[in-house]
Amino acid sequence: MIEETAHSAAHKAAASHEAAHEGLKELANWITLVNERWHDVPFVNVLHQWENVVFSLTAAFFLIILSFFATRKKSLIPGPLQNVLELAVESFENLVTGIMGPRGRAYVPFIATLFIYILTQNFMGLVPGLKAPTSSLNTTVGLAICVFFYVQGIGIKQNGIFGYIHHLMGSPHDIVGWIMVPLNFPLHILQELIKPMSLSLRLFGNILGEDSLIAAFVGLGILSLSFIHSPIGLPLQFPFFLLSMLLGTIQALVFSLLSTIYISLMLPSSAHETA
């Protein structure tokens, strides 16, 4: 039984290596394994097609449960979980207000939630049987679209519809500025549309690259001991787990900080002055 398992694992690793020319491969998750076993079941096929949504919801439910237990019994002398949560919120609030000023506190809940949610999804790729939903462009585009509409909504709310259009025109205040409006207006619209593309592609590319690199070294570790029919391989992927944790945190922080800057740029000039 063990010998058959080793041969099967080596065969899958070799197949993954041969398929590398067709595209980047990730480690199999529990939905992939279930689909491979019961691919004729319609529900399993639907589950496989929507696996990124399933894992995104898994991350959301995990954070909801964690928040519930952290805030269920709040006290002046916080417990370990409440203490960690309060420290994280306070640190992120200081970071956001350091960029946007005092008015940035109003946007901390959105930005902090964005960071924690993306970070959780990034780390899910390091848990056996799970998958990082952010390794799919669909997930990162969805997150970027949320940021896009949130930023535009803040721009309209804080500036008014005419102030929002004036902002897109480049905020002209003199004759030269108004002359440049036909050039600045389409450029600013294009800039706003490029921002979510940049956010989504950066996050997607980095997380997919990390997960594919880990998958490649897992396969290489299995192949390295396949000649002795070992049921396990060398843990060549371990150093890249640590690297993925670092880069996953950085990518979540970059996504959140860029979102913070986009919000700050939409605020009226008076907001920056009071900040």
FIDODO-198300 format. One record per atom (N, C-alpha, C): residue in three letters; x, y, z. Coordinates in steps of 0.001 Angstrom, whole numbers, padded with zeros to 6 digits, always signed. Layout:
N
ALAXYZ...
END
This chain:
275
MET+000829-001201+000000MET+000000+000000+000000MET+000869+001260+000000ILE+001886+001262+000865ILE+002783+002413+000934ILE+003552+002568-000364GLU+003968+001420-000938GLU+004719+001466-002190GLU+003861+002038-003308GLU+002584+001625-003349GLU+001690+002146-004383GLU+001473+003641-004211THR+001362+004078-002955THR+001190+005505-002683THR+002394+006302-003139ALA+003593+005782-002873ALA+004822+006458-003293ALA+004892+006554-004807HIS+004567+005443-005494HIS+004590+005464-006952HIS+003570+006455-007502SER+002393+006483-006868SER+001349+007403-007321SER+001769+008844-007123ALA+002378+009137-005956ALA+002825+010508-005683ALA+003925+010919-006640ALA+004857+010005-006906ALA+005939+010308-007840ALA+005395+010535-009245HIS+004417+009724-009611HIS+003817+009868-010943HIS+003132+011224-011084LYS+002396+011639-010029LYS+001719+012935-010069LYS+002726+014079-010115ALA+003816+013939-009359ALA+004840+014980-009364ALA+005491+015085-010735ALA+005746+013933-011372ALA+006342+013944-012705ALA+005380+014552-013712ALA+004099+014227-013570ALA+003101+014794-014481ALA+003006+016301-014304SER+003103+016747-013027SER+003080+018180-012767SER+004281+018863-013380HIS+005449+018187-013324HIS+006663+018755-013904HIS+006545+018855-015427GLU+005951+017829-016052GLU+005793+017838-017503GLU+004777+018880-017946ALA+003787+019135-017078ALA+002752+020102-017436ALA+003165+021539-017145ALA+004362+021723-016591ALA+004818+023075-016262ALA+004931+023956-017492HIS+005137+023324-018646HIS+005232+024100-019876HIS+003874+024666-020268GLU+002794+024045-019784GLU+001452+024496-020133GLU+000981+025631-019228GLY+001546+025779-018083GLY+001138+026822-017156GLY+001577+026502-015742LEU+001431+027484-014836LEU+001829+027289-013456LEU+000844+026371-012744LYS+001367+025465-011917LYS+000554+024508-011187LYS+000635+024791-009693GLU-000470+024479-008994GLU-000523+024636-007549GLU-000736+023273-006906LEU-000501+023207-005586LEU-000753+021973-004862LEU-002251+021662-004851ALA-002564+020386-004868ALA-003971+019977-004851ALA-004592+020314-003498ASN-005835+020808-003527ASN-006587+021063-002298ASN-007664+020001-002136TRP-008420+020070-001046TRP-009391+019009-000772TRP-010494+018949-001819ILE-010835+020098-002414ILE-011860+020094-003459ILE-011325+019409-004716THR-010063+019656-005040THR-009446+019002-006198THR-009419+017490-006015LEU-009071+017033-004801LEU-009010+015606-004528LEU-010399+014967-004580VAL-011389+015670-004038VAL-012766+015157-004086VAL-013255+015081-005526ASN-012921+016107-006313ASN-013341+016112-007719ASN-012671+014990-008509GLU-011416+014686-008169GLU-010705+013608-008852GLU-011323+012244-008535ARG-011860+012113-007319ARG-012450+010835-006913ARG-013896+010685-007375TRP-014669+011774-007276TRP-016099+011711-007619TRP-016446+012759-008683HIS-015688+012769-009774HIS-015888+013785-010806HIS-017200+013632-011563ASP-017869+012496-011424ASP-019137+012283-012115ASP-020320+012865-011346VAL-020101+013262-010107VAL-021186+013822-009291VAL-021365+015296-009644PRO-022568+015732-010044PRO-022780+017129-010457PRO-022407+018147-009375PHE-022762+017844-008116PHE-022448+018785-007039PHE-020945+018986-006894VAL-020180+017914-007047VAL-018724+017994-006935VAL-018152+018838-008064ASN-018719+018709-009263ASN-018266+019522-010396ASN-018518+021005-010140VAL-019698+021306-009595VAL-020019+022706-009266VAL-019066+023219-008189LEU-018805+022387-007195LEU-017881+022756-006118LEU-016492+023039-006664HIS-016060+022226-007621HIS-014735+022416-008221HIS-014676+023709-009030GLN-015745+024023-009756GLN-015765+025238-010565GLN-015779+026502-009708TRP-016365+026391-008515TRP-016482+027553-007630TRP-015557+027436-006423GLU-014449+026729-006581GLU-013586+026484-005421GLU-012990+027763-004852ASN-012713+028748-005685ASN-012164+030003-005178ASN-013175+030739-004309VAL-014450+030672-004693VAL-015501+031278-003881VAL-015629+030534-002559VAL-015539+029202-002607VAL-015639+028385-001399VAL-014534+028745-000405PHE-013306+028865-000896PHE-012194+029178-000003PHE-012231+030638+000459SER-012759+031534-000382SER-012929+032930+000044SER-013941+033022+001177LEU-015043+032271+001054LEU-016047+032241+002121LEU-015493+031571+003378THR-014638+030573+003182THR-013994+029920+004329THR-013172+030925+005129ALA-012419+031771+004412ALA-011622+032807+005085ALA-012526+033796+005811ALA-013635+034172+005184ALA-014563+035124+005798ALA-015187+034538+007069PHE-015640+033288+006997PHE-016249+032651+008167PHE-015233+032470+009288PHE-014003+032161+008931PHE-012948+032017+009942PHE-012743+033324+010693LEU-012710+034442+009966LEU-012505+035749+010599LEU-013717+036158+011437ILE-014917+035797+010958ILE-016130+036103+011726ILE-016120+035358+013058ILE-015780+034079+013014ILE-015736+033264+014235ILE-014640+033773+015174LEU-013484+034098+014600LEU-012376+034607+015415LEU-012760+035921+016096SER-013409+036805+015360SER-013839+038090+015926SER-014894+037890+017004PHE-015771+036915+016783PHE-016826+036644+017775PHE-016217+036217+019109PHE-015282+035284+019058PHE-014676+034804+020297PHE-013770+035868+020928ALA-013184+036745+020093ALA-012297+037773+020635ALA-013073+038883+021335THR-014313+039120+020896THR-015101+040232+021451THR-016296+039751+022273ARG-016414+038447+022489ARG-017580+037922+023199ARG-017609+038387+024653LYS-016455+038370+025289LYS-016376+038782+026694LYS-015316+039868+026834LYS-015676+041066+026379LYS-014735+042183+026452LYS-014595+042656+027900SER-013370+042995+028272SER-013106+043446+029642SER-011984+044465+029632LEU-011876+045211+030727LEU-010807+046207+030845LEU-009439+045547+030868ILE-009399+044331+031397ILE-008158+043549+031367ILE-008352+042469+030309PRO-007919+042737+029082PRO-008240+041821+027975PRO-007507+040497+028093GLY-008161+039465+027534GLY-007526+038169+027429GLY-006542+038160+026269PRO-005855+037054+026062PRO-004841+036993+024997PRO-005403+037321+023609LEU-006560+036725+023256LEU-007128+036939+021921LEU-007596+038369+021744GLN-008293+038914+022751GLN-008743+040304+022684GLN-007558+041257+022643ASN-006507+040933+023379ASN-005317+041778+023423ASN-004646+041848+022051VAL-004539+040692+021387VAL-003931+040655+020053VAL-004770+041445+019070LEU-006103+041295+019145LEU-006992+042004+018236LEU-006918+043514+018442GLU-006921+043942+019699GLU-006839+045380+019987GLU-005503+045958+019538LEU-004437+045201+019739LEU-003113+045658+019311LEU-003060+045803+017794ALA-003643+044837+017072ALA-003642+044887+015610ALA-004443+046082+015108VAL-005623+046310+015704VAL-006471+047433+015280VAL-005793+048765+015585GLU-005197+048875+016773GLU-004531+050123+017142GLU-003333+050404+016243SER-002564+049367+015931SER-001395+049548+015064SER-001820+049979+013668PHE-002887+049363+013161PHE-003335+049718+011819PHE-003951+051113+011797GLU-004614+051489+012879GLU-005172+052846+012952GLU-004060+053884+012933ASN-002977+053619+013662ASN-001841+054540+013658ASN-001213+054631+012273LEU-001176+053511+011574LEU-000599+053498+010236LEU-001439+054326+009273VAL-002761+054133+009316VAL-003656+054842+008397VAL-003690+056334+008708THR-003810+056689+009993THR-003848+058110+010355THR-002502+058782+010107GLY-001432+058006+010119GLY-000133+058576+009779GLY-000052+058986+008314ILE-000846+058333+007475ILE-000872+058668+006049ILE-001926+059718+005744MET-003125+059563+006335MET-004268+060397+005975MET-004587+061477+006994GLY-003992+061403+008186GLY-004336+062357+009217GLY-005516+061868+010042PRO-006036+062717+010949PRO-007127+062304+011844PRO-008369+061809+011119ARG-008672+062360+009951ARG-009868+061934+009235ARG-009742+060507+008699GLY-008546+059961+008737GLY-008350+058599+008268GLY-008997+057555+009161ARG-009335+057941+010419ARG-009957+056986+011339ARG-011287+056463+010786ALA-011962+057275+010017ALA-013259+056866+009464ALA-013117+055715+008475TYR-011922+055561+007914TYR-011710+054548+006875TYR-010907+053347+007383VAL-010534+053383+008670VAL-009767+052266+009244VAL-010526+050942+009184PRO-011835+050900+009516PRO-012533+049601+009459PRO-012456+048937+008089PHE-012657+049703+007033PHE-012605+049123+005682PHE-011195+048658+005334ILE-010211+049515+005574ILE-008837+049207+005182ILE-008272+048060+006026ALA-008556+048063+007329ALA-008063+046998+008199ALA-008713+045660+007842THR-010016+045684+007559THR-010703+044460+007137THR-010111+043933+005845LEU-009816+044831+004930LEU-009214+044454+003656LEU-007871+043760+003874PHE-007055+044349+004752PHE-005735+043777+005021PHE-005836+042393+005659ILE-006662+042270+006699ILE-006773+040995+007418ILE-007363+039916+006520TYR-008349+040295+005704TYR-008995+039331+004819TYR-008019+038827+003753ILE-007268+039731+003149ILE-006294+039331+002127ILE-005175+038513+002746LEU-004713+038920+003929LEU-003643+038184+004609LEU-004078+036749+004912THR-005309+036596+005390THR-005829+035257+005689THR-005883+034401+004428GLN-006357+034985+003337GLN-006428+034237+002087GLN-005038+033865+001571ASN-004083+034777+001718ASN-002719+034477+001275ASN-002122+033304+002038PHE-002375+033265+003356PHE-001807+032209+004200PHE-002516+030870+004024MET-003725+030887+003484MET-004459+029633+003306MET-003733+028687+002355GLY-002958+029238+001430GLY-002215+028406+000498GLY-001109+027611+001162LEU-000762+027959+002409LEU+000286+027255+003137LEU-000265+026136+004003VAL-001582+026035+004093VAL-002229+024997+004911VAL-002568+023804+004013PRO-002098+022604+004355PRO-002395+021432+003521PRO-003903+021232+003334GLY-004305+021026+002104GLY-005712+020806+001785GLY-006474+022062+001447LEU-005890+023225+001705LEU-006545+024488+001393LEU-005878+025148+000191LYS-006441+026259-000232LYS-005914+026999-001373LYS-006011+028486-001081ALA-005029+029246-001562ALA-005077+030700-001439ALA-005990+031251-002534PRO-007183+031758-002194PRO-008070+032288-003231PRO-007464+033446-004015THR-006509+034143-003392THR-005874+035269-004065THR-004921+034834-005174SER-004722+033521-005343SER-003938+033038-006478SER-004797+032968-007737SER-006075+033338-007610SER-006992+033404-008753SER-007254+034863-009093LEU-007197+035189-010371LEU-007434+036562-010808LEU-008863+036998-010513ASN-009796+036056-010521ASN-011191+036397-010218ASN-011325+036992-008818THR-010612+036407-007859THR-010683+036898-006480THR-010067+038276-006351THR-008887+038466-006912THR-008202+039750-006768THR-008916+040859-007529VAL-009504+040522-008670VAL-010283+041520-009412VAL-011509+041928-008598GLY-012164+040945-007956GLY-013316+041262-007115GLY-012946+042194-005973LEU-011807+041939-005324LEU-011344+042812-004245LEU-011024+044208-004762ALA-010364+044278-005921ALA-009990+045569-006498ALA-011223+046364-006920ILE-012252+045684-007429ILE-013488+046372-007813ILE-014176+046962-006582CYS-014151+046221-005469CYS-014709+046746-004219CYS-013996+048028-003801VAL-012670+048021-003899VAL-011888+049206-003568VAL-012224+050350-004533PHE-012356+050039-005815PHE-012655+051053-006833PHE-013963+051778-006511PHE-015026+051027-006271PHE-016325+051645-006010PHE-016338+052354-004656TYR-015609+051814-003687TYR-015519+052475-002384TYR-014830+053832-002520VAL-013740+053865-003271VAL-012994+055117-003472VAL-013831+056131-004237GLN-014508+055688-005300GLN-015330+056609-006079GLN-016503+057117-005249GLY-017073+056245-004420GLY-018172+056666-003551GLY-017722+057721-002556ILE-016509+057543-001996ILE-015972+058547-001078ILE-015737+059864-001805GLY-015233+059782-003049GLY-014989+060990-003823GLY-016262+061775-004056ILE-017349+061099-004392ILE-018625+061777-004637ILE-019208+062314-003334LYS-019107+061513-002251LYS-019655+061933-000962LYS-018917+063137-000391GLN-017601+063121-000456GLN-016806+064177+000160GLN-016723+065451-000687ASN-016787+065289-002009ASN-016631+066444-002894ASN-017937+066924-003517GLY-018975+066060-003471GLY-020177+066385-004237GLY-019963+065979-005682ILE-021035+065831-006435ILE-020901+065355-007800ILE-020103+066315-008669PHE-020320+067624-008485PHE-019587+068604-009294PHE-018127+068697-008847GLY-017903+068602-007536GLY-016529+068598-007046GLY-015780+067358-007489TYR-016513+066229-007578TYR-015912+064975-008040TYR-015480+065095-009502ILE-016357+065685-010326ILE-016016+065885-011746ILE-014872+066880-011861HIS-014906+067919-011016HIS-013819+068916-011016HIS-012490+068262-010667HIS-012534+067302-009734HIS-011325+066561-009366HIS-010804+065753-010551LEU-011719+065097-011279LEU-011309+064310-012444LEU-010762+065199-013566MET-011163+066461-013559MET-010639+067398-014557MET-009229+067866-014224GLY-008757+067492-013036GLY-007431+067928-012617GLY-007477+069118-011692SER-008669+069437-011152SER-008876+070580-010243SER-008307+071878-010819PRO-008775+072291-012016PRO-008242+073522-012629PRO-008678+074758-011855HIS-007743+075714-011666HIS-008035+076961-010966HIS-007611+078188-011762ASP-006987+077992-012892ASP-006579+079130-013710ASP-006834+078794-015172ILE-006532+079743-016043ILE-006820+079584-017460ILE-006041+078424-018067VAL-004804+078225-017609VAL-003986+077121-018125VAL-004591+075784-017727GLY-005058+075700-016465GLY-005676+074474-015993GLY-006927+074118-016786TRP-007752+075134-017096TRP-008984+074872-017864TRP-008667+074504-019308ILE-007593+075057-019838ILE-007197+074696-021202ILE-006755+073238-021268MET-006158+072763-020170MET-005671+071385-020125MET-006764+070363-019794VAL-007983+070828-019499VAL-009073+069912-019120VAL-009337+068837-020169PRO-009408+069184-021486PRO-009663+068128-022486PRO-008614+067004-022472LEU-007419+067308-021990LEU-006378+066289-021879LEU-006421+065606-020515ASN-006584+066405-019456ASN-006545+065852-018103ASN-007751+064972-017783PHE-008936+065346-018260PHE-010153+064610-017905PHE-010096+063147-018344PRO-009820+062859-019628PRO-009740+061437-020010PRO-008571+060710-019352LEU-007466+061430-019104LEU-006321+060797-018454LEU-006646+060402-017016HIS-007381+061264-016305HIS-007753+060953-014928HIS-008757+059804-014874ILE-009669+059768-015825ILE-010608+058646-015878ILE-009853+057347-016138LEU-008919+057402-017078LEU-008108+056225-017383LEU-007282+055811-016176GLN-006776+056778-015448GLN-005982+056487-014249GLN-006822+055766-013202GLU-008064+056212-013000GLU-008938+055572-012020GLU-009269+054138-012431LEU-009384+053888-013737LEU-009696+052545-014210LEU-008483+051618-014143ILE-007289+052203-014259ILE-006065+051395-014213ILE-005742+050959-012791LYS-006127+051754-011812LYS-005800+051445-010413LYS-006283+050054-009989PRO-007565+049689-010215PRO-007970+048329-009815PRO-007264+047236-010605MET-006923+047507-011870MET-006177+046525-012657MET-004806+046289-012032SER-004156+047378-011636SER-002830+047274-011020SER-002896+046513-009698LEU-003895+046830-008867LEU-004047+046150-007587LEU-004252+044654-007770SER-005158+044293-008674SER-005517+042880-008844SER-004381+042076-009455LEU-003730+042611-010477LEU-002666+041864-011154LEU-001447+041676-010252ARG-001120+042694-009458ARG+000047+042586-008563ARG-000167+041484-007527LEU-001321+041505-006876LEU-001611+040508-005843LEU-001714+039112-006439PHE-002437+038990-007535PHE-002619+037695-008191PHE-001283+037088-008623GLY-000458+037873-009288GLY+000809+037368-009810GLY+001747+036900-008720ASN+001839+037662-007642ASN+002759+037298-006561ASN+002315+036046-005816ILE+001027+035951-005503ILE+000545+034786-004738ILE+000569+033533-005597LEU+000182+033648-006866LEU+000240+032489-007753LEU+001679+032015-007921GLY+002612+032947-008059GLY+004020+032577-008186GLY+004541+031859-006955GLU+004164+032352-005756GLU+004605+031708-004513GLU+004062+030287-004404ASP+002755+030140-004644ASP+002137+028815-004511ASP+002680+027839-005559SER+002936+028319-006753SER+003476+027459-007805SER+004902+027033-007484LEU+005666+027946-006878LEU+007042+027617-006490LEU+007047+026538-005409ILE+006152+026660-004434ILE+006056+025643-003381ILE+005654+024301-003982ALA+004678+024322-004899ALA+004227+023079-005543ALA+005366+022426-006315ALA+006181+023231-006990ALA+007297+022693-007759ALA+008313+022007-006853PHE+008597+022614-005690PHE+009587+022022-004787PHE+009016+020834-004022VAL+007701+020797-003804VAL+007089+019602-003228VAL+007257+018429-004187GLY+006967+018682-005464GLY+007150+017643-006472GLY+008593+017201-006599LEU+009520+018165-006520LEU+010939+017834-006596LEU+011380+017014-005383GLY+010829+017344-004202GLY+011158+016587-002997GLY+010674+015155-003077ILE+009495+014932-003679ILE+008972+013575-003850ILE+009810+012799-004857LEU+010151+013454-005945LEU+010951+012789-006975LEU+012348+012422-006469SER+012888+013232-005553SER+014251+012993-005075SER+014384+011677-004302LEU+013275+011176-003730LEU+013316+009914-002975LEU+012486+008814-003631SER+012037+009064-004838SER+011190+008069-005506SER+011962+006795-005861PHE+013282+006896-005998PHE+014074+005726-006384PHE+014146+004690-005273ILE+013848+005100-004015ILE+013827+004128-002913ILE+012379+003834-002489HIS+011422+004277-003313HIS+009999+004044-003066HIS+009558+004597-001715SER+010060+005770-001363SER+009695+006387-000091SER+008288+006976-000173PRO+007453+006800+000879PRO+006097+007362+000867PRO+006081+008874+001054ILE+007212+009446+001459ILE+007312+010894+001638ILE+008530+011404+000861GLY+008598+012706+000701GLY+009727+013298-000001GLY+010532+014205+000911LEU+011614+014726+000397LEU+012403+015694+001148LEU+011628+017000+001274PRO+011654+017649+002447PRO+010907+018904+002632PRO+011623+020103+002016LEU+011847+020040+000722LEU+012569+021122+000052LEU+011770+022420+000033GLN+010452+022303+000245GLN+009590+023479+000166GLN+009587+024304+001447PHE+010169+023785+002534PHE+010067+024459+003838PHE+010624+025890+003818PRO+011820+026139+003259PRO+012306+027530+003242PRO+011366+028468+002498PHE+010669+027955+001499PHE+009773+028797+000711PHE+008457+029055+001450PHE+008140+028224+002448PHE+006998+028510+003303PHE+007242+029797+004080LEU+008448+029925+004631LEU+008796+031124+005387LEU+008811+032350+004480LEU+009347+032178+003278LEU+009376+033278+002322LEU+007955+033680+001909SER+007081+032694+001727SER+005704+032969+001337SER+004955+033713+002434MET+005241+033384+003696MET+004612+034106+004796MET+005007+035573+004789LEU+006286+035826+004528LEU+006764+037203+004468LEU+006161+037948+003288LEU+006228+037340+002110LEU+005716+038004+000907LEU+004201+038133+000935GLY+003516+037132+001532GLY+002067+037229+001651GLY+001654+038400+002524THR+002397+038631+003606THR+002125+039779+004471THR+002407+041086+003746ILE+003511+041119+003015ILE+003873+042336+002276ILE+002822+042655+001214GLN+002354+041642+000496GLN+001359+041875-000552GLN+000038+042367+000028ALA-000378+041827+001164ALA-001602+042303+001810ALA-001433+043753+002268LEU-000235+044067+002769LEU+000042+045431+003233LEU+000094+046401+002063VAL+000712+045993+000960VAL+000800+046857-000227VAL-000599+047151-000772PHE-001428+046120-000875PHE-002794+046301-001371PHE-003550+047291-000485SER-003404+047155+000830SER-004119+048017+001774SER-003576+049448+001751LEU-002257+049586+001699LEU-001661+050919+001692LEU-001994+051672+000408LEU-001977+050986-000725LEU-002361+051642-001977LEU-003826+052066-001934SER-004667+051242-001345SER-006075+051610-001188SER-006204+052854-000301THR-005379+052912+000743THR-005377+054084+001623THR-004981+055336+000857ILE-003967+055216+000021ILE-003510+056366-000767ILE-004575+056792-001766TYR-005250+055839-002389TYR-006312+056169-003346TYR-007452+056915-002653ILE-007788+056489-001435ILE-008826+057191-000676ILE-008363+058601-000337SER-007115+058726+000092SER-006564+060030+000470SER-006575+061000-000706LEU-006275+060500-001896LEU-006254+061363-003081LEU-007645+061850-003473MET-008675+061132-003033MET-010043+061522-003356MET-010609+062554-002394LEU-009982+062711-001237LEU-010478+063669-000259LEU-010239+065091-000738PRO-011139+066019-000414PRO-010926+067438-000799PRO-009681+067994-000149SER-009142+069028-000736SER-007885+069598-000257SER-007970+070049+001192SER-009153+070474+001636SER-009303+070909+003027SER-009042+069783+003999ALA-009358+068546+003526ALA-009119+067386+004393ALA-007635+067191+004618HIS-006833+067408+003556HIS-005388+067270+003703HIS-004820+068373+004589GLU-005406+069580+004484GLU-004904+070694+005269GLU-005171+070490+006749THR-006407+069982+007085THR-006701+069718+008487THR-005938+068561+009029ALA-005517+067644+008107ALA-004732+066500+008540ALA-003361+066910+008974
END
